[in-house]
Amino acid sequence: MQLLVTRPREQADDWVQRLRQHGVAAAALPLIDIAAVDDDSALRAAWAGLALHRLVMFVSANAVAGFFAARPPAAAWPAQTLAGCTGPGTSAALRAHRLPEAAIVEPRRTAVKFDSEALWRLLAPREWKGESALIVRGEDGRDWLADQLTARGANVAFLEAYRRGPPRLTGDEQTRLREALAAPLQSVWLFSSSQAVDYLGQLVPGADWSSAQAWATHARIAQAAQTLGFHKVLTLSPTVSAVVAEWGRSIQSPPTSAQRR
């Protein structure tokens, strides 16, 4: 049994390394390609006006990477500007760029969900009328958080920091995909994006996923997997520890006599 990590390549490789350290038989099968924007002038302009924003919200670690790639030399994060994010991977990316801890707003590690709704519960008590918020993302995305901020009187803008595209699999990854299709019971697909699920469907149109097992890091992603044809889909937290725990519980642990019956 193997766990197929479908995050973008750099993140997939990192996850595979960390999962293997905990005894998980993980392998990378990146289903989204991440590319830089063609023109970073908007990113550089955003850095110049960073202090004007009360909140800069990063939708992913890729958004952090794209934004900070355009950071001017010696530019400091403004003390009054919050850096919002929904997941531990994104906050880890922010900390890697030495953001002040007081600036980072994120759901607690014990949160049931890591999404815009969980982040909004932390932001909602603040006064937003007349404030400026910037949402850093790919070329498009979910607008729910922007809608909440706008309803409270904030001025919200979006900034494209990277572009997503279909995967460009290596020869080994193409072989891994063929093997997973040929022996669906021997793999668990770990999805962290609905778009990754969509790209999988485009890679192998008409494939039968009814015997395959998927783990998804959000209910919306789980729904996308079910729509593609996965019948056995589990939703779990988007953390390495949650994946390791589930692997030990459902994959490595032998069935009890009651389960065998």
Secondary structure, DSSP 8 states (H G I E B T S, - for coil): -EEEE-S-HHHHHHHHHHHHHTT--EEE----EEE--S--HHHHHHHHTGGG-SEEEESSHHHHHHHHHT--TT----TT-EEEESSHHHHHHHHHTT--GGGEE---TT-S--SHHHHHHHHTTS--TT-EEEEEESSS---HHHHHHHHTT-EEEEEE--EEE-----HHHHHHHHHHHH-GGGEEEEES-HHHHHHHHHHSTT---TT-EEEESSHHHHHHHHHHT-SEEEE--SSHHHHHHHIIIIIIS---HHHH-
